C-alpha cells in the first residue's frame, strides 16, 4: 500500500507520523520540527533505522551552514544527503518506508527527487506531502495512493 499524508503547513504531519513510527518497524527519514523558546527554528532529519539525526533546515538567522534558501529557511545539504541515505537504506529493508517531507525542492527535480522516483515503485511506503503541492505531486508521481488529509 502507498499512503500519502497531507495537510497544511505546520499541522503536525511529521509529529503525527513519528508517534506512529515509534511503535512500528519503519525505515526512511522523518524531519521533526525543532523549537527554541517555543518558536519553530527548523527541522532535523532522523534516519528511522538507526536513529541518527542531522540538521535539515534552520531559519536564516539560526543557520550555521550554507545551503539552499527556501522562504525563511536554509536547507542543509548535509541534511539532504543524510535523508537520501536513509531513504536508500529503507528501500533495501523490509520495513515500512517513510519519506518526510516531499516539498517544493522535489517538485523542481531537486532534494529527494531522484531517490523518490525509485522509492515510489516500492510497496509499503508512506510519504508526507504538503497539501499545497499535492496536485503537482500526483501529476509528477501518478499512482494508486490512500490519501490521509490531516486537517
N, C-alpha and C positions, 0 to 999 in steps of 0.2 A: 504494500500500500504506500502511496505517496501522499503526504499530508502537507498542506500549506497553512501556516499560522499567520494570520494577517490582523492588522489593526492600525489605528492612527499612531502617530509619533508619541512616545512617552506613555503608552498604555500598559506597559508591563509585560509585553510579549516574551521577552527574553527571561525575565524573572519567573514568569509562569512556567515556561518550558524547563528552566533549570530545576525548579521544585519537582517536576515530574521526573527529570533525568536522574536526580539523586537517588531514586529508588528503582531504577531500571538499568539494564546493561545498554549503555549508549556510547557512541563514538562521535567523532567530528569536533565541531567547535561551537561554543556559545560565548557571546560577548555580553558580559554583565556590566551594568552601569556602575560608575564609581562616583561617590559623593564626598564633598568636603563641606563641612558646616551646613549640611542639609541641601546643598546645591550640587546638581549633577555637573561634574567636570570632565566626563569622558566615559570610556569603557575599557575593559580588559578582556582579552581573548583567552579562553580556557580550553585546553585540549581535554576532552571528556574521557579519553582512555587513560591518560597518565596524570591528569590534574595540573600540569604545568600551565603557567599563565604568563602572558606578555601584555604590555601596554598596547592597546589597539588604537585608541584615539584620546585626545585631550582638547579642551578648549584652547584657543590660540595662546592666551596668556599663561597657560599652565603647561604647554608643550615644551619639553626639554630636548626635542629632536626635530629634524627637518622631515617633511613629508608632504602628502597630498592635502591641500586645503579644500575642505568641503563645508560650506556655510561657516559656522563659527568654530568648527573643529579642524584639527590637523590629524590626518590618518598616518599612523606609524608604519613605514614599510616593513620593519621587523615584525610588527603585529600581523600584517597581512601575510607575510611568509609563514609565520607560526600557525595561522589559521589554515592556510593552504596545506601545510604539512599534516595538520590534524585531520583535515578532510581526506587527504590521500591515505592516511593510516586507517581512517574509518571505512573507506571504500574496500580496503583489503580485509577488514574484520567482518565478523558475522553479527556484530551489534547494530542496533538501530542507528542510522547515520543522521546526525543533527547538523544543520548548516544555518548559522545565525550571524548576521542577517544579510540577506541579499538586498542591495540598495542601488543607488544611482551609479556607483562605480561599475557594478556588474552590467547594468543596462548600457553602459558605454564601452563594454568589452574589456574592462579593467578589473582589478581586485580579484575576486574568486572566479571570474568568468570562465576561464579555461577549464579549471577543475570542476566547476559546476556543470558544465556540459557533459562531463564524464559521470559525475555523481548522479545526475538526474536519470541516467539509464538504469540505475540500481533500484531494486525494490526496497521497501523498508527504510524510507527516507522521510525526514521531517525538515521542512525549510521555512524559515521566518522571512516574510516579505512584507514590507511596509505597504499599507493599503493604497497609498498614493501612486505606487508603481505596479500594483497587482496586474492591471490590464496589460502593461508593457511586458511584464514577466511571462504571462500566459501566451502572449503573442510570440515572444522570443523562445520560450521553452514549452511548447504545447505538450499536453499530456492529460492523463486522467488523474485528477487530484481530488482529494477530500479537502475542502477549504473550511477552516475554523476561523471565524471572524471574532476577535476579542474586542468588543465594543466598548 
